[in-house]
C-alpha cells in the first residue's frame, strides 16, 4: 500500500476515535428515579395490640336432678339452644307412678281431715251433754290436729313428686351452644346430689369475654390517660376496643373494656384485662385466640410516614426528604408506634415535607433525583376515614 494512502487512513481513524470520545464525554449519567409521598397529618389514637383468649360469659354443666334411664336425646351436637329447651328425656314411668301414689295419699289425707273435723265440731255439744268424757274430747281434738298436719305432709310429698316428674325432662338452663351428648339413650344416669351424671355442656355465645394480659408499661400509659379523663368513650361511658381473628386482616369486631384485675401478676409482670364483644353471628368462638387493640392515648394530630420510607443509620432512624431543587436531604427522626401500616413521627419533621418511599437504597443525601408521586394506597384511604 502506498505511504500516502496509509497516512490518510491513520488520520481518519484518529479523527473518528476523537469524535466518539467527545460524544461520550458529553453524555451524563441518568438521574436516579425515586417515589415520594407527602407526610400525612391525621387525628389518631395510639393503640397497642395484645393477644387475647376468648371465653364464654356463661358456661354450664348439664346434669340430671333425678335418676333413671335415658329415653331420648333431643339435640344435635353443636346446636344453638334456647333457655328451657328439652335436651334429654329420662324414662318418666316410675316417677309418674310415684306422683300418682302421692296424689292418692293426698286425697286420703283430705278425707281423714274431714272426718276428724266433724268429730271435733261435735265435741263441745257432746261434752256439754256429758255424752263423752273430757279425755275423749281431747283425743278427738288431737286426731283433728294430726289430720291437718298429715294433709300438709301429703301436699309437700305431692309437690316433690311433681318436681321429680318434671325433672325427667332435662332442659337447657341457659341460651347458647350445646356440646355433644356424653351419654346416649339407654344409659342409666344418676341424679344424686354431688354425684350426678354429666350429660353435656352449654356455653353462651353472645356476647363473649376476651381476656388479655397487659404489661406494666401499657397499664401505666392507660391509667395516666384514663385518670386525666382523656380516653374516648362511647355513649354509655365505656372504652371501646377492637378485635381481630387469625383469618382477618383488619380489626372488624368492636367491643369495650369491662374490667381489670385488682393486682399485677408478680410472675409475669402483667395484669389481666377483660373485654366484652357482641357476637350476634357466632363468628367469635369461645376458645379461640385473637388480637385486640387497646387505646393508650388521647386523640391528637400526628405526622405519619410509610414504614418503607424509614432507614436505619446505626442506632439512628432517618428519612430522606425532597428539597425544592429536587435533591434529597437527610432528616433524623424519632419514631412512635405503627398506625394502619404507617409510623408516627414524634420529631424531626414539620409535616410539610415529601419523603422518599421507594428507591431509598439507591440515593444519598445531596444527590439530585427524578421524583415521582406515589398513588394513594388503600391503607391511606382507610386511615383518612378514621
Phi, psi and omega in degrees: 000136179298150182297322182294326178291319178297320180295317179298319180295319179295318180297319180297319180295317179297318178297320180295313178296323179295321179295319179295321179296321179294321180293320179295323179292329181284335181283128179258152178294146181293143179287142179293143178262133179229155175260131181239156178216146179288152173291133183268144173246120182220149171277119184226166169238123179292133180229153174237151183255142180222154176275129182241159177243129183270128180226150177287152176288321178237141179217124189230136168269123181270118180229149180284157177256350175228158180266156178157186180264134178294129181257331187201144171244123190247032178212163175256147180302133179081006182286146172278127181238157177257157178300128180098349177296140178282123181258318181227152173236123175267138181312115188271358191297317179296318180289329175293320178296318178297320178297317179296321179296316180294327178293321177293320178297326177295318178297319177299318180295324179294317179296317180298321179295319180297318180295313181293330179292319179296320178296317181293325180293329180275353186298316184298314180295317181293324180291324179294322179275004180056035177277338177226161179275167177298323179297319179294322177298317178295323181294319178297317179295323179294319179295325178294317179295322178295322179295321177297317179294322179296324178296317178297320179294320179294321178296318179295319179296322178294319178298319178297317179295325178295318177298315179300320179294319178294325182287355173291344170260108181275115186254158178289123180281342179220168173270136180167201181257127183268147177278196178280163176282118181280339173230141185248179184304140178095344179279146176275132179242146180257136177249016181291135180300131181089345180222023181293144182290140176277121183263316178190182176228155177228136174240141175289153188246321186224117358275185178231158173267148170233123179255136179216150179260119178262132178288169186297317182297317180296321179297317180296318177300313181299314182296322180298316181288321180294321180295326178278000179057043180250000177283140178289140179230162177273190183295340180262008180079016180262149182271114183284146173223171185236156182226144178229130174275170187296331182263014181246147182262339179246188178245078189279344185266130183248131178218201180210156179285126180266319182190165168245156174293169186270358179202158177277139177285117183293334181284323183254346183067031182224165178234147184274126176254141175238127180239157179244132178232126172299146183216059186295330181266359178072014182290327179277103187268128176305136182105340179286157168265152181211168174252135177238150176252125181245128179291136180234014179206168171281169175284131182208159178284132183229158174260135182227142173227161179290149182301323183288349177278353186262128176250166181238125177242092189057244181266004186258137174264142182212164170228159175254124181256157179266127180271167178300336180268015179061039168245164181258145181235147181276131178226115177283134184230156173249128189264152170249197181286174179273141177223113177053045177083002178239161180252137176286136177257112181287317182204160177113344179228152179265340181107348180262359186277163166247135185244153178283123180248348178214129183099015182300327184285343187258003181230162176223160183307137179088350183281134174289145183220167173254104185279144174230133182285139179273141175289146180296129180277167177296324179298322180294321179293321178296320180295324181293334180282343185294000000 
